[in-house]
Amino acid sequence: MQLKINGIQQNLENAKTVSEMVVALGLIPEMLLVEHNGTALLKHEWPSALLSDGDRIEILQVAAGG
């Protein structure tokens, strides 16, 4: 499946949901904000947010500091 993640085309064959995509990319879920086709998702929505070929994903990593 072809996804556009942060503006870059990527092929993720084993990810069917946003939650599975985060795992496949090796990211830490607690530190992320995810937008799926222009809609910001809450973390509890990730497992039910189905991915389709051509979807646009924006991933922001939250950084703490001072």
C-alpha positions as CSV (number, residue, x, y, z in Angstrom):
1,M,0.0,0.0,0.0
2,Q,1.4,3.4,-1.0
3,L,1.0,6.1,1.7
4,K,2.2,9.7,1.6
5,I,3.8,10.2,5.0
6,N,5.0,13.7,5.8
7,G,5.1,14.4,2.1
8,I,7.1,11.3,1.2
9,Q,5.7,8.3,-0.7
10,Q,6.2,5.1,1.3
11,N,5.2,1.5,0.8
12,L,3.8,-0.2,3.9
13,E,2.4,-3.6,3.0
14,N,1.6,-4.9,6.5
15,A,-0.1,-1.9,8.0
16,K,-3.9,-1.9,7.8
17,T,-4.6,0.8,10.5
18,V,-2.9,3.9,11.8
19,S,-1.9,2.0,14.9
20,E,-0.2,-0.7,12.8
21,M,1.5,1.9,10.7
22,V,3.0,3.6,13.8
23,V,4.4,0.2,14.9
24,A,5.7,-0.6,11.4
25,L,7.5,2.7,11.3
26,G,9.1,1.9,14.7
27,L,7.7,5.1,16.3
28,I,6.9,5.7,20.0
29,P,3.1,6.2,20.1
30,E,3.2,8.3,23.3
31,M,5.2,11.0,21.6
32,L,3.1,11.3,18.4
33,L,0.3,13.3,16.9
34,V,-1.2,11.8,13.7
35,E,-3.3,13.4,11.0
36,H,-5.0,11.1,8.5
37,N,-6.2,12.6,5.3
38,G,-6.5,16.0,6.9
39,T,-8.2,14.8,10.1
40,A,-6.3,14.8,13.4
41,L,-6.8,11.6,15.3
42,L,-6.9,10.8,19.0
43,K,-4.8,7.9,20.0
44,H,-7.8,5.8,20.9
45,E,-9.0,6.2,17.3
46,W,-5.8,4.8,15.7
47,P,-6.8,1.1,15.9
48,S,-10.0,1.7,14.0
49,A,-8.6,4.2,11.5
50,L,-8.3,2.1,8.4
51,L,-5.6,2.9,5.8
52,S,-6.2,2.9,2.0
53,D,-3.8,3.2,-0.9
54,G,-2.9,6.9,-1.5
55,D,-3.8,8.1,2.0
56,R,-2.0,11.2,3.3
57,I,-0.5,11.0,6.8
58,E,1.2,13.7,8.8
59,I,3.1,12.6,11.9
60,L,4.4,15.1,14.4
61,Q,6.7,14.0,17.2
62,V,6.1,15.8,20.5
63,A,9.3,17.0,22.2
64,A,9.4,18.1,25.8
65,G,12.0,20.5,27.1
66,G,12.6,23.9,28.4
